[in-house]
Amino acid sequence: MPLNLDFNVVIFVLVIFLLFLFVMALKERGLLLFKIILKTALGALIIFGINFIGQRFNIVIPLNIWTSACVGILGIPGILVLALMKWAIF
């Protein structure tokens, strides 16, 4: 007898599990790598948002692993450093 699972239920359970891991990563020091990966992903989302809005003003920051990590770990100073580097080089 095949197991009938609703795809939405599986996605919901996975999201809850990832949120649980995220909360545990913020509490535990042993999950430092997980924190860095989450911050890098958040940095990528921030750069994507800046590029989406900045296209009107001709402000585009390259989106790669290094710029994402810079923004994710440093935050607003990381964004400013990347913008200044972009302005100084180009």
N, CA, C and O atoms as a GROMACS GRO file, in nm:
protein
  360
    1MET      N    1   0.085  -0.117   0.000
    1MET     CA    2   0.000   0.000   0.000
    1MET      C    3   0.090   0.124   0.000
    1MET      O    4   0.169   0.142   0.092
    2PRO      N    5   0.079   0.210  -0.103
    2PRO     CA    6   0.165   0.328  -0.110
    2PRO      C    7   0.128   0.431  -0.004
    2PRO      O    8   0.013   0.443   0.038
    3LEU      N    9   0.228   0.504   0.037
    3LEU     CA   10   0.210   0.608   0.138
    3LEU      C   11   0.172   0.738   0.067
    3LEU      O   12   0.250   0.789  -0.014
    4ASN      N   13   0.056   0.790   0.096
    4ASN     CA   14   0.009   0.914   0.035
    4ASN      C   15   0.042   1.031   0.127
    4ASN      O   16  -0.021   1.049   0.231
    5LEU      N   17   0.140   1.110   0.087
    5LEU     CA   18   0.178   1.228   0.163
    5LEU      C   19   0.146   1.353   0.083
    5LEU      O   20   0.169   1.360  -0.038
    6ASP      N   21   0.093   1.450   0.151
    6ASP     CA   22   0.068   1.578   0.087
    6ASP      C   23   0.200   1.655   0.083
    6ASP      O   24   0.270   1.665   0.184
    7PHE      N   25   0.235   1.709  -0.032
    7PHE     CA   26   0.361   1.779  -0.049
    7PHE      C   27   0.370   1.902   0.041
    7PHE      O   28   0.478   1.936   0.089
    8ASN      N   29   0.258   1.969   0.064
    8ASN     CA   30   0.256   2.087   0.151
    8ASN      C   31   0.290   2.051   0.295
    8ASN      O   32   0.355   2.129   0.365
    9VAL      N   33   0.247   1.935   0.340
    9VAL     CA   34   0.278   1.892   0.476
    9VAL      C   35   0.427   1.866   0.490
    9VAL      O   36   0.488   1.901   0.591
   10VAL      N   37   0.486   1.805   0.389
   10VAL     CA   38   0.629   1.777   0.393
   10VAL      C   39   0.708   1.907   0.396
   10VAL      O   40   0.802   1.920   0.473
   11ILE      N   41   0.671   2.003   0.314
   11ILE     CA   42   0.736   2.134   0.313
   11ILE      C   43   0.720   2.203   0.448
   11ILE      O   44   0.816   2.262   0.499
   12PHE      N   45   0.601   2.197   0.506
   12PHE     CA   46   0.577   2.258   0.636
   12PHE      C   47   0.666   2.197   0.743
   12PHE      O   48   0.723   2.270   0.825
   13VAL      N   49   0.678   2.067   0.744
   13VAL     CA   50   0.763   2.000   0.843
   13VAL      C   51   0.910   2.037   0.823
   13VAL      O   52   0.982   2.058   0.920
   14LEU      N   53   0.954   2.046   0.698
   14LEU     CA   54   1.092   2.086   0.672
   14LEU      C   55   1.120   2.229   0.715
   14LEU      O   56   1.227   2.258   0.769
   15VAL      N   57   1.025   2.319   0.693
   15VAL     CA   58   1.042   2.458   0.736
   15VAL      C   59   1.049   2.466   0.888
   15VAL      O   60   1.132   2.539   0.942
   16ILE      N   61   0.964   2.394   0.957
   16ILE     CA   62   0.968   2.393   1.104
   16ILE      C   63   1.101   2.338   1.153
   16ILE      O   64   1.158   2.391   1.248
   17PHE      N   65   1.149   2.234   1.088
   17PHE     CA   66   1.278   2.175   1.127
   17PHE      C   67   1.392   2.274   1.104
   17PHE      O   68   1.481   2.286   1.188
   18LEU      N   69   1.391   2.346   0.991
   18LEU     CA   70   1.495   2.444   0.964
   18LEU      C   71   1.488   2.562   1.062
   18LEU      O   72   1.592   2.614   1.103
   19LEU      N   73   1.368   2.603   1.099
   19LEU     CA   74   1.355   2.708   1.201
   19LEU      C   75   1.409   2.662   1.335
   19LEU      O   76   1.472   2.738   1.408
   20PHE      N   77   1.383   2.536   1.368
   20PHE     CA   78   1.436   2.479   1.492
   20PHE      C   79   1.589   2.480   1.489
   20PHE      O   80   1.654   2.516   1.587
   21LEU      N   81   1.647   2.439   1.376
   21LEU     CA   82   1.793   2.441   1.363
   21LEU      C   83   1.848   2.582   1.373
   21LEU      O   84   1.954   2.604   1.431
   22PHE      N   85   1.776   2.677   1.314
   22PHE     CA   86   1.820   2.816   1.321
   22PHE      C   87   1.823   2.867   1.464
   22PHE      O   88   1.918   2.933   1.505
   23VAL      N   89   1.719   2.837   1.540
   23VAL     CA   90   1.714   2.881   1.680
   23VAL      C   91   1.824   2.813   1.762
   23VAL      O   92   1.887   2.876   1.846
   24MET      N   93   1.846   2.686   1.737
   24MET     CA   94   1.951   2.614   1.808
   24MET      C   95   2.089   2.667   1.771
   24MET      O   96   2.178   2.672   1.856
   25ALA      N   97   2.107   2.707   1.646
   25ALA     CA   98   2.235   2.762   1.603
   25ALA      C   99   2.264   2.895   1.671
   25ALA      O  100   2.379   2.927   1.698
   26LEU      N  101   2.161   2.970   1.697
   26LEU     CA  102   2.182   3.097   1.766
   26LEU      C  103   2.217   3.077   1.912
   26LEU      O  104   2.282   3.163   1.972
   27LYS      N  105   2.175   2.966   1.970
   27LYS     CA  106   2.202   2.940   2.111
   27LYS      C  107   2.334   2.865   2.134
   27LYS      O  108   2.404   2.891   2.231
   28GLU      N  109   2.367   2.774   2.044
   28GLU     CA  110   2.484   2.690   2.061
   28GLU      C  111   2.606   2.750   1.993
   28GLU      O  112   2.595   2.809   1.886
   29ARG      N  113   2.720   2.736   2.056
   29ARG     CA  114   2.843   2.783   1.996
   29ARG      C  115   2.902   2.678   1.901
   29ARG      O  116   2.983   2.712   1.814
   30GLY      N  117   2.863   2.555   1.916
   30GLY     CA  118   2.917   2.449   1.834
   30GLY      C  119   2.870   2.453   1.690
   30GLY      O  120   2.930   2.389   1.604
   31LEU      N  121   2.765   2.527   1.663
   31LEU     CA  122   2.711   2.534   1.529
   31LEU      C  123   2.756   2.663   1.459
   31LEU      O  124   2.676   2.729   1.392
   32LEU      N  125   2.882   2.697   1.475
   32LEU     CA  126   2.935   2.820   1.418
   32LEU      C  127   2.929   2.818   1.265
   32LEU      O  128   2.897   2.920   1.203
   33LEU      N  129   2.958   2.705   1.205
   33LEU     CA  130   2.952   2.694   1.060
   33LEU      C  131   2.810   2.718   1.010
   33LEU      O  132   2.791   2.782   0.907
   34PHE      N  133   2.711   2.667   1.082
   34PHE     CA  134   2.572   2.687   1.044
   34PHE      C  135   2.535   2.835   1.051
   34PHE      O  136   2.461   2.886   0.966
   35LYS      N  137   2.586   2.905   1.153
   35LYS     CA  138   2.560   3.048   1.165
   35LYS      C  139   2.619   3.125   1.047
   35LYS      O  140   2.556   3.216   0.993
   36ILE      N  141   2.741   3.088   1.009
   36ILE     CA  142   2.807   3.156   0.899
   36ILE      C  143   2.731   3.133   0.769
   36ILE      O  144   2.714   3.226   0.689
   37ILE      N  145   2.684   3.010   0.747
   37ILE     CA  146   2.608   2.980   0.627
   37ILE      C  147   2.477   3.060   0.625
   37ILE      O  148   2.438   3.113   0.521
   38LEU      N  149   2.408   3.067   0.739
   38LEU     CA  150   2.283   3.144   0.744
   38LEU      C  151   2.307   3.293   0.720
   38LEU      O  152   2.229   3.358   0.651
   39LYS      N  153   2.414   3.345   0.778
   39LYS     CA  154   2.443   3.487   0.758
   39LYS      C  155   2.482   3.516   0.613
   39LYS      O  156   2.448   3.621   0.559
   40THR      N  157   2.553   3.422   0.551
   40THR     CA  158   2.588   3.440   0.410
   40THR      C  159   2.463   3.438   0.323
   40THR      O  160   2.451   3.517   0.229
   41ALA      N  161   2.370   3.349   0.353
   41ALA     CA  162   2.245   3.344   0.277
   41ALA      C  163   2.165   3.472   0.297
   41ALA      O  164   2.106   3.525   0.202
   42LEU      N  165   2.164   3.523   0.420
   42LEU     CA  166   2.095   3.649   0.446
   42LEU      C  167   2.163   3.764   0.372
   42LEU      O  168   2.096   3.853   0.320
   43GLY      N  169   2.295   3.762   0.367
   43GLY     CA  170   2.369   3.864   0.292
   43GLY      C  171   2.335   3.860   0.144
   43GLY      O  172   2.325   3.964   0.080
   44ALA      N  173   2.319   3.738   0.090
   44ALA     CA  174   2.280   3.725  -0.051
   44ALA      C  175   2.142   3.785  -0.076
   44ALA      O  176   2.121   3.851  -0.177
   45LEU      N  177   2.050   3.762   0.017
   45LEU     CA  178   1.916   3.821   0.002
   45LEU      C  179   1.921   3.974   0.010
   45LEU      O  180   1.849   4.042  -0.063
   46ILE      N  181   2.005   4.026   0.097
   46ILE     CA  182   2.018   4.171   0.110
   46ILE      C  183   2.077   4.231  -0.018
   46ILE      O  184   2.029   4.333  -0.067
   47ILE      N  185   2.182   4.167  -0.071
   47ILE     CA  186   2.242   4.216  -0.196
   47ILE      C  187   2.141   4.208  -0.310
   47ILE      O  188   2.134   4.299  -0.393
   48PHE      N  189   2.064   4.100  -0.315
   48PHE     CA  190   1.961   4.088  -0.419
   48PHE      C  191   1.862   4.203  -0.408
   48PHE      O  192   1.822   4.260  -0.510
   49GLY      N  193   1.821   4.236  -0.286
   49GLY     CA  194   1.728   4.347  -0.266
   49GLY      C  195   1.789   4.480  -0.305
   49GLY      O  196   1.723   4.565  -0.365
   50ILE      N  197   1.916   4.500  -0.270
   50ILE     CA  198   1.984   4.624  -0.308
   50ILE      C  199   1.995   4.635  -0.459
   50ILE      O  200   1.972   4.742  -0.516
   51ASN      N  201   2.029   4.525  -0.525
   51ASN     CA  202   2.039   4.528  -0.672
   51ASN      C  203   1.904   4.549  -0.737
   51ASN      O  204   1.894   4.617  -0.839
   52PHE      N  205   1.799   4.491  -0.678
   52PHE     CA  206   1.664   4.508  -0.734
   52PHE      C  207   1.620   4.653  -0.726
   52PHE      O  208   1.564   4.707  -0.822
   53ILE      N  209   1.644   4.716  -0.614
   53ILE     CA  210   1.606   4.857  -0.596
   53ILE      C  211   1.706   4.949  -0.664
   53ILE      O  212   1.668   5.051  -0.722
   54GLY      N  213   1.834   4.913  -0.657
   54GLY     CA  214   1.939   5.000  -0.710
   54GLY      C  215   1.950   5.006  -0.860
   54GLY      O  216   2.024   5.088  -0.912
   55GLN      N  217   1.878   4.921  -0.932
   55GLN     CA  218   1.883   4.926  -1.078
   55GLN      C  219   1.832   5.059  -1.132
   55GLN      O  220   1.876   5.107  -1.236
   56ARG      N  221   1.740   5.117  -1.060
   56ARG     CA  222   1.688   5.248  -1.103
   56ARG      C  223   1.793   5.357  -1.089
   56ARG      O  224   1.794   5.453  -1.166
   57PHE      N  225   1.881   5.342  -0.990
   57PHE     CA  226   1.982   5.444  -0.961
   57PHE      C  227   2.120   5.404  -1.012
   57PHE      O  228   2.220   5.468  -0.978
   58ASN      N  229   2.126   5.299  -1.092
   58ASN     CA  230   2.251   5.248  -1.149
   58ASN      C  231   2.350   5.206  -1.039
   58ASN      O  232   2.470   5.231  -1.049
   59ILE      N  233   2.298   5.142  -0.934
   59ILE     CA  234   2.381   5.090  -0.825
   59ILE      C  235   2.362   4.939  -0.824
   59ILE      O  236   2.255   4.889  -0.789
   60VAL      N  237   2.466   4.867  -0.861
   60VAL     CA  238   2.459   4.722  -0.865
   60VAL      C  239   2.584   4.665  -0.798
   60VAL      O  240   2.696   4.700  -0.836
   61ILE      N  241   2.564   4.579  -0.700
   61ILE     CA  242   2.674   4.511  -0.631
   61ILE      C  243   2.678   4.368  -0.682
   61ILE      O  244   2.575   4.301  -0.687
   62PRO      N  245   2.797   4.320  -0.720
   62PRO     CA  246   2.804   4.182  -0.769
   62PRO      C  247   2.758   4.083  -0.662
   62PRO      O  248   2.790   4.098  -0.544
   63LEU      N  249   2.685   3.982  -0.705
   63LEU     CA  250   2.633   3.882  -0.612
   63LEU      C  251   2.714   3.754  -0.628
   63LEU      O  252   2.697   3.682  -0.726
   64ASN      N  253   2.800   3.727  -0.531
   64ASN     CA  254   2.875   3.602  -0.526
   64ASN      C  255   2.896   3.563  -0.380
   64ASN      O  256   2.849   3.633  -0.290
   65ILE      N  257   2.965   3.455  -0.357
   65ILE     CA  258   2.978   3.403  -0.221
   65ILE      C  259   3.057   3.499  -0.131
   65ILE      O  260   3.028   3.511  -0.012
   66TRP      N  261   3.155   3.567  -0.187
   66TRP     CA  262   3.240   3.656  -0.106
   66TRP      C  263   3.167   3.784  -0.067
   66TRP      O  264   3.176   3.828   0.047
   67THR      N  265   3.095   3.842  -0.160
   67THR     CA  266   3.020   3.962  -0.126
   67THR      C  267   2.904   3.929  -0.032
   67THR      O  268   2.870   4.008   0.055
   68SER      N  269   2.844   3.813  -0.051
   68SER     CA  270   2.736   3.771   0.038
   68SER      C  271   2.788   3.751   0.180
   68SER      O  272   2.723   3.792   0.277
   69ALA      N  273   2.903   3.689   0.192
   69ALA     CA  274   2.962   3.667   0.325
   69ALA      C  275   3.001   3.800   0.389
   69ALA      O  276   2.984   3.819   0.509
   70CYS      N  277   3.053   3.892   0.308
   70CYS     CA  278   3.092   4.023   0.360
   70CYS      C  279   2.971   4.097   0.416
   70CYS      O  280   2.977   4.152   0.526
   71VAL      N  281   2.862   4.098   0.342
   71VAL     CA  282   2.741   4.166   0.388
   71VAL      C  283   2.677   4.091   0.504
   71VAL      O  284   2.630   4.152   0.600
   72GLY      N  285   2.674   3.958   0.496
   72GLY     CA  286   2.611   3.880   0.602
   72GLY      C  287   2.683   3.890   0.735
   72GLY      O  288   2.619   3.895   0.840
   73ILE      N  289   2.814   3.892   0.732
   73ILE     CA  290   2.891   3.894   0.857
   73ILE      C  291   2.908   4.036   0.909
   73ILE      O  292   2.894   4.060   1.029
   74LEU      N  293   2.939   4.130   0.820
   74LEU     CA  294   2.964   4.268   0.863
   74LEU      C  295   2.839   4.354   0.874
   74LEU      O  296   2.836   4.450   0.951
   75GLY      N  297   2.735   4.320   0.799
   75GLY     CA  298   2.612   4.397   0.805
   75GLY      C  299   2.620   4.524   0.723
   75GLY      O  300   2.670   4.522   0.610
   76ILE      N  301   2.571   4.633   0.779
   76ILE     CA  302   2.568   4.761   0.707
   76ILE      C  303   2.708   4.810   0.671
   76ILE      O  304   2.727   4.860   0.560
   77PRO      N  305   2.808   4.797   0.759
   77PRO     CA  306   2.944   4.836   0.715
   77PRO      C  307   2.992   4.753   0.596
   77PRO      O  308   3.067   4.805   0.513
   78GLY      N  309   2.952   4.629   0.586
   78GLY     CA  310   2.989   4.548   0.471
   78GLY      C  311   2.928   4.600   0.343
   78GLY      O  312   2.993   4.599   0.238
   79ILE      N  313   2.804   4.645   0.351
   79ILE     CA  314   2.739   4.704   0.234
   79ILE      C  315   2.812   4.830   0.192
   79ILE      O  316   2.836   4.853   0.074
   80LEU      N  317   2.847   4.912   0.289
   80LEU     CA  318   2.918   5.037   0.258
   80LEU      C  319   3.055   5.010   0.198
   80LEU      O  320   3.096   5.078   0.105
   81VAL      N  321   3.127   4.911   0.251
   81VAL     CA  322   3.259   4.876   0.196
   81VAL      C  323   3.246   4.831   0.052
   81VAL      O  324   3.324   4.874  -0.034
   82LEU      N  325   3.149   4.745   0.023
   82LEU     CA  326   3.131   4.698  -0.114
   82LEU      C  327   3.090   4.812  -0.207
   82LEU      O  328   3.137   4.818  -0.321
   83ALA      N  329   3.004   4.901  -0.160
   83ALA     CA  330   2.963   5.015  -0.243
   83ALA      C  331   3.081   5.109  -0.270
   83ALA      O  332   3.096   5.160  -0.382
   84LEU      N  333   3.164   5.132  -0.169
   84LEU     CA  334   3.282   5.218  -0.189
   84LEU      C  335   3.383   5.153  -0.282
   84LEU      O  336   3.444   5.220  -0.365
   85MET      N  337   3.402   5.022  -0.268
   85MET     CA  338   3.493   4.951  -0.358
   85MET      C  339   3.442   4.958  -0.502
   85MET      O  340   3.519   4.980  -0.595
   86LYS      N  341   3.313   4.939  -0.520
   86LYS     CA  342   3.253   4.947  -0.654
   86LYS      C  343   3.271   5.087  -0.711
   86LYS      O  344   3.303   5.102  -0.829
   87TRP      N  345   3.250   5.188  -0.628
   87TRP     CA  346   3.264   5.326  -0.674
   87TRP      C  347   3.410   5.359  -0.707
   87TRP      O  348   3.438   5.428  -0.806
   88ALA      N  349   3.504   5.310  -0.625
   88ALA     CA  350   3.646   5.342  -0.644
   88ALA      C  351   3.704   5.270  -0.766
   88ALA      O  352   3.788   5.325  -0.836
   89ILE      N  353   3.659   5.148  -0.791
   89ILE     CA  354   3.717   5.070  -0.901
   89ILE      C  355   3.654   5.109  -1.034
   89ILE      O  356   3.724   5.121  -1.135
   90PHE      N  357   3.523   5.129  -1.036
   90PHE     CA  358   3.455   5.158  -1.162
   90PHE      C  359   3.410   5.301  -1.159
   90PHE      O  360   3.350   5.349  -1.255
   0.00000   0.00000   0.00000
